[in-house]
Amino acid sequence: MVAALKSGASNYTWAAAVVGSNNAAGYQLATELPVMAVGGFNGTDPSPTLEQFQQLVAQGKIHYFIAGGTMQANSGSEAPAQIAQWVAANFQSQTIGGTTVYALAG
C-alpha cells in the first residue's frame, strides 16, 4: 500500500483521502505524504462537502480514496458517508495489501 501511495505522489496535492484523521494518520506517517482526513477527527465533520470533494477529484488533486473507516454518529455530518458512496458508485475498486482503494486520478 505504501508503494502505491508513493507512486506518482508528486503529481497530487493528496496521495489519498480516507475517512477520519486516525485512519489518515497511519498512512501519512507510513508514507510521509499528505493524506486527506475526510470528515475531520472522527469522520463526522462536514469537511469537505461532497461537492468540494468532487471538485478536488475533477481537478486531479487526490490520487486514491481508501475505503473503510466510515463512522456513523447520531450527530454530525453525512458528508463522509456521501463521499464514500459517490466514490464507490463512480470509480472501480481494487485491493492493495488487503485494503480496498479507488484510483481517483491517473
C-alpha positions as CSV (number, residue, x, y, z in Angstrom):
1,M,0.0,0.0,0.0
2,V,2.8,2.4,0.9
3,A,4.4,1.8,-2.6
4,A,1.1,2.5,-4.3
5,L,0.6,5.8,-2.4
6,K,4.1,6.9,-3.1
7,S,3.8,6.1,-6.8
8,G,3.4,9.4,-8.7
9,A,2.7,11.2,-5.4
10,S,4.3,14.5,-6.5
11,N,1.6,14.9,-9.1
12,Y,-1.1,15.2,-6.5
13,T,-2.0,17.5,-3.6
14,W,-3.1,14.5,-1.6
15,A,-1.7,10.9,-2.0
16,A,-5.0,9.7,-0.7
17,A,-8.2,10.5,1.1
18,V,-9.7,8.4,3.9
19,V,-12.5,9.0,6.4
20,G,-11.2,10.2,9.8
21,S,-7.9,11.5,10.9
22,N,-6.9,8.4,12.9
23,N,-7.1,6.5,9.6
24,A,-5.3,9.2,7.7
25,A,-2.5,9.5,10.3
26,G,-1.3,5.9,9.8
27,Y,-1.0,6.3,6.1
28,Q,0.6,9.8,6.4
29,L,3.2,8.5,8.9
30,A,4.0,5.5,6.8
31,T,4.4,7.4,3.5
32,E,5.4,10.9,4.7
33,L,2.9,12.2,2.2
34,P,-0.3,14.3,2.7
35,V,-3.4,12.2,3.3
36,M,-6.8,14.0,3.5
37,A,-8.8,13.2,6.6
38,V,-12.4,13.3,5.2
39,G,-14.8,14.3,8.0
40,G,-12.1,15.5,10.4
41,F,-11.1,13.7,13.5
42,N,-14.0,11.3,13.9
43,G,-15.2,11.3,10.3
44,T,-18.4,13.2,11.3
45,D,-17.5,16.8,10.3
46,P,-18.9,18.3,7.1
47,S,-15.4,18.9,5.6
48,P,-15.1,18.6,2.8
49,T,-18.6,18.5,1.5
50,L,-19.4,16.1,-1.3
51,E,-19.4,19.0,-3.8
52,Q,-15.9,20.2,-2.6
53,F,-14.6,16.6,-2.8
54,Q,-16.0,16.2,-6.3
55,Q,-14.3,19.4,-7.4
56,L,-10.9,18.3,-5.9
57,V,-11.3,15.0,-7.8
58,A,-12.2,16.8,-11.0
59,Q,-9.0,18.9,-10.6
60,G,-6.9,15.7,-10.2
61,K,-5.7,16.7,-6.7
62,I,-6.4,13.4,-5.0
63,H,-4.8,10.1,-6.2
64,Y,-6.6,7.5,-4.1
65,F,-9.6,7.1,-1.9
66,I,-9.1,4.4,0.8
67,A,-12.3,2.6,1.7
68,G,-13.4,1.7,5.2
69,G,-13.3,3.7,8.3
70,T,-16.6,5.4,7.8
71,M,-18.0,6.2,11.2
72,Q,-21.7,6.6,12.0
73,A,-22.8,9.1,14.6
74,N,-26.2,10.3,15.8
75,S,-24.9,13.8,15.4
76,G,-22.5,15.1,12.8
77,S,-22.4,15.3,9.1
78,E,-23.4,12.8,6.4
79,A,-20.7,14.2,4.1
80,P,-18.1,11.5,4.7
81,A,-20.7,8.7,4.0
82,Q,-21.9,10.6,0.9
83,I,-18.3,10.9,-0.3
84,A,-17.6,7.2,0.2
85,Q,-20.9,6.3,-1.6
86,W,-20.1,8.6,-4.5
87,V,-16.6,7.2,-4.9
88,A,-17.9,3.6,-4.8
89,A,-20.5,4.4,-7.4
90,N,-18.2,6.2,-9.8
91,F,-14.8,4.5,-9.6
92,Q,-13.6,1.0,-9.8
93,S,-12.2,-0.6,-6.7
94,Q,-9.0,-2.5,-6.4
95,T,-7.4,-4.3,-3.5
96,I,-3.9,-3.4,-2.5
97,G,-2.4,-5.2,0.5
98,G,-5.8,-6.3,1.7
99,T,-7.2,-2.8,1.6
100,T,-9.9,-1.6,-0.9
101,V,-8.9,1.6,-2.7
102,Y,-10.2,3.6,-5.6
103,A,-7.9,5.4,-8.0
104,L,-9.4,8.8,-8.5
105,A,-6.8,10.1,-10.9
106,G,-4.0,8.9,-13.1
